[in-house]
Amino acid sequence: MSVLVIGATGALGRLLLPELLKTGLPAADITAAGRNQDVLDALAADGYRTARVDLDDPGQISAAVAGHEQVVLISGQDPHRLQQHKAVVDAAKAAGARHLYYTSGVRCDDPSFALGADHKATALTA
């Protein structure tokens, strides 16, 4: 089984990676994707596969997703993250990924929670 973690260079991603190892999944079956090259280099030294991915580039997203059975999308903070999330969902569907996991936000159904709209819209595209 191969897992791609998009957002692996952020705080939540760096917490998730060791948890995946605890399930028995070898680091070599996990691709850590993100923008921070220094963190990616450190993760590669720990045995993870890595991919530098700009979520504004659908081609990079598709290349990163290809060949992965499972994709984890950790929500970002970019102002246009909904378009980025949609590109990941579309790439995962096109690649035939078996599972797509998305870290949403609490209260995403609450219309008074402005950030919730992006999370809800992402969930509806999946």
C-alpha positions in Angstrom: 0.0 0.0 0.0 1.3 3.4 -0.9 0.3 6.6 0.9 0.8 10.2 -0.2 0.6 12.9 2.5 0.1 16.3 0.9 1.0 18.9 3.6 3.6 16.7 5.2 6.0 19.6 5.8 3.5 21.4 8.0 2.8 20.9 11.7 0.0 18.4 11.3 1.8 16.5 8.6 4.9 16.1 10.7 2.7 14.6 13.4 0.9 12.3 11.1 4.0 10.6 9.5 5.2 8.8 12.6 1.6 7.7 13.4 1.5 6.0 9.9 4.8 4.2 10.8 3.1 2.9 14.0 0.5 1.1 11.9 3.3 -1.0 10.4 3.6 1.0 7.1 7.2 1.3 6.1 8.6 4.8 5.5 9.5 3.7 2.0 5.7 3.3 1.2 4.9 6.9 2.4 5.5 9.9 0.2 5.7 13.1 2.1 4.7 16.0 -0.1 4.9 19.7 0.6 6.7 23.0 -0.2 9.4 23.2 2.4 12.5 21.7 0.8 14.5 21.7 4.1 11.8 19.6 5.8 11.5 17.3 2.7 15.3 16.7 2.8 15.1 15.7 6.5 12.1 13.4 5.8 14.1 11.8 3.0 16.9 11.2 5.3 14.4 9.4 7.6 13.5 7.0 4.7 10.4 8.6 3.4 9.9 9.2 -0.3 9.3 12.9 -0.9 7.8 15.2 -3.5 8.0 19.0 -3.7 4.5 20.0 -4.7 3.1 23.4 -5.5 -0.7 23.1 -5.0 -1.2 25.8 -7.6 0.3 23.5 -10.3 -2.2 20.8 -11.3 0.6 19.0 -13.2 2.7 18.7 -10.1 -0.3 17.5 -8.1 -1.1 14.8 -10.7 2.5 13.6 -10.8 2.6 13.3 -7.0 -0.7 11.5 -6.8 0.1 9.0 -9.5 0.7 5.5 -8.2 -0.6 6.1 -4.7 -3.5 4.0 -3.4 -4.2 6.5 -0.6 -4.0 10.2 -0.5 -4.1 12.4 2.6 -4.8 16.1 2.0 -4.0 18.3 4.9 -5.8 21.5 4.5 -3.7 24.6 3.9 -4.1 28.2 4.7 -3.7 29.7 1.3 -6.5 32.2 0.4 -7.4 30.1 -2.7 -7.1 26.7 -1.0 -10.5 25.6 -2.3 -9.1 25.6 -5.9 -6.0 23.7 -4.6 -8.1 21.2 -2.8 -10.3 20.6 -5.9 -7.2 20.0 -7.9 -6.0 17.3 -5.5 -9.5 15.7 -5.4 -9.6 15.7 -9.2 -6.1 14.2 -9.5 -6.9 11.5 -7.0 -10.0 10.6 -8.9 -8.2 10.6 -12.2 -5.4 8.4 -10.8 -7.8 5.9 -9.3 -6.8 6.4 -5.7 -8.8 4.0 -3.5 -9.0 6.5 -0.6 -8.8 10.2 -0.1 -8.5 11.5 3.4 -9.1 15.2 4.1 -8.4 17.1 7.3 -11.4 19.4 7.5 -12.2 22.0 10.1 -14.6 21.9 13.0 -18.0 23.5 12.5 -17.6 23.4 8.7 -21.4 23.2 8.4 -21.9 26.4 10.4 -22.5 29.3 8.0 -21.2 31.8 10.5 -17.8 30.2 10.4 -16.2 31.8 7.4 -13.4 29.2 6.9 -15.9 26.4 7.1 -17.2 27.2 3.6 -13.9 26.0 2.0 -13.9 22.9 4.1 -17.5 22.0 3.3 -17.0 22.7 -0.4 -13.9 20.5 -0.5 -15.8 17.7 1.2 -18.6 18.0 -1.3 -16.2 17.7 -4.3 -14.7 14.4 -3.0 
